[in-house]
Amino acid sequence: MTSKRLSLLGNVILILILMGCASAGFNHNNILSRGEANSPKFPTGYEVQASLHISQYSAQEDYLLAMSTAGETFSAAFLTPQGIPVYSLEIMNGRIHVSSQAPIGELLDPTQILEYLELIYLENDDIQALIHQDWTLESAAYKRLFYHGGNGDTATSKVNIRYSGTKPWFSSASLTDSRKDLQLTIRILEASLVLPE
């Protein structure tokens, strides 16, 4: 009985070690580090309505996206093109809250879309503070490139962002994620700068 328990315990420990090694091996997939101390801080004062197109392999989905960075809170709502609420997301006091209204489609993962929104909209200094040290950011007026290992041309894991103008809150943006063969396009329908009260 004792030897069986020891054997079982040894197997459990081995499985846990292997799981830890596997997760460490895949850790390079996370571009941004998460935590209350380094929670995303979007530039304040923007209200945006946009269309959101997501494609992965042959699957494609379209949504409406409403974002607000008024005050200290970031909020986003995802709706179908007919206006049916799908998800809402809020960052308040460093905590991320996701609410599911009517989950539709397979490509819309609100926490993954949040990371993409951070990569697109955070200021360069703020995004640099959140990037894992094994990722690199190259930034120019109309583009951003995040890559892991090698350089921008040879890296196997990269996220490429292109802007149609120099002000991302007021111009469309497209993102390509080589890790998931996923493309995301945000087309601004209406954007305004909200003055603090």
N, C-alpha and C positions, 0 to 999 in steps of 0.2 A: 504494500500500500504506500509506504513512504517513498520507495524508489519510483513508483508511478507518479506520485505527486511531484517529486523532483524533476522527473522527465517532462511532465506537463508544464511545470514552471519554467524549465529550460526552454521548451518550445515557445512559450508565450514571450519570454524575454527575447529570443531570437527573432520572432515575428515583429516585435516592437522595434528592435534595432534595425531590421530590414526596412520597415516602414519609415523610420526616421531618416535612413540613408536615401530612400527613394524620394521623400519629400524634399530633402536637401538638394538632391540632384535636379529637381524640377523647380527649385526656388527661383531660378533665373527668369521664370515666366512672369514673376511679379516685378513690374517696373517701379511702382511706388510703394513706400513703406507706409503702414497704417498705424494709427494710435492717437490718443487724445492729445499728446504733446505735439504731434506733427499732423494734425488734421488739416484737410484742404481749406485754404482761405481764398475763395474766389474774390476778384475785384468787386467792390460794392457799388451799388447804384444802378444795376442793369435789370431791365425787364425785356424778355425776348420771347417771341412766338416764332416757331420754325417748323419746317417739315423734317422728318428724320427717316432716312432710307437705310436699311441694313440688308446686306447681301452676304451670303456664305455658300460657296459652291453654287448649286443651282437654286437655292432657297432665297427668297426676297420678301421683305416685309416693310410696310410703310406706316408711319405714325405721325402724330402731331406732338410737338414738344413745347411746353411752356416753362421758362426758367425765370427765376427772380433772385437777385442778390441784394435785395433791399435790406439795410441794417446789417446785423451780424449773422443773419440766417440765409443759407442757400436752400432754395426749394425748386423742385422740378416735377412736372406732371407729364405723363405719357398717355396719349389718347389715340384711339383709332382714327382714321380719316373721317369717320362719321361722328366723331366727338364722344365716343364711349370711353370713360376713364379706365385705364388699364393698371397703371402703377403710379404712386406718388412717392417722392423721395425728399427727405429734408435733412440738412446738417445743422444741428443746433448745439452749441456748447461743446463742440468737438465730437458729438455723437451722430452717427448716421442712422436714420429711421426710414424704413421702407414699408409702404402700405400697399397691399395688393387688392385692387378693386375687382377686376375681371381679367385675369391672366389670359391673354390671347397670343397665339403665335409661339414660336420656339426660339427665335433669335434675340428677343428682347430680354436681357438680363440686366435689371436696373443697377446693380452694383458694378457690373462690368461697364455699362454705359457711363456710370459716374466716373470711373477711372479714365475713360476716353474723353469725357468733358473736361476733366482736370488737365489731361495732356494737351487739349486744344486751348483752353481758356485761362489757365493760371499764368501769372506773370513769370518771366524767365527765372528771376531770383527765387520765387516761391517754389517753382517746380524743381529747381536744382536742389533745394533743401529736402525734397521728398524722394528723390530718385535713389534707388539702391545703388551702391557704389560700383557694382559690376555692369551698370548701364551707362551709356554716354548720350548726351544731348548735343545735337548740332542745330543751331537756330539761325534763321535769316528772316527778312521782312515778310516773305510770302510762304515760308515753310518751316517745319520742325521735323527732325529725324531723331528717333530714339533707337539705339541699337545695342546689342549685347555681344561682346567678343569681336575680335577682328577689327575692321573699320567699317565705315558707312557703306562701302561697296561690297565687302565680302561677308559681312555678318549674316548669320542664318536667321536670327531673331531680330526683327525690326518693326517699328511702327512709324509710318511715314504720314505726315500731315501737310496738306496744301491749303492755303487760304486764297480766296479770290480777291482779297484786298488786304490792306495793312491793319485794319481794325477788325479783329475777329468777331466781336460782338455784333458788328453791323454787316459783316460779309459772310458768304458761305464758306464752309470748310469741308474737306474730304479727308478721310483717314483710311489707311490700309494697314492691317495687322497681319504680318506674315506668319505669326505663330498659330493663327486660327484660320488663315485664308479668308479673312473677314474684311468687308469694306463698309464704311459708314459715311453717309453724306448728310450734312446739316445745311438746309437752305433757309436763310432768314426771311420770314414773312413780314415781321414787324419788330422793331427794336427801339427802345427809348432809354435815355439816361435819366434816372430818378434822383432828384436832389434830396439830401437828408433833411428830415423834418426838424 
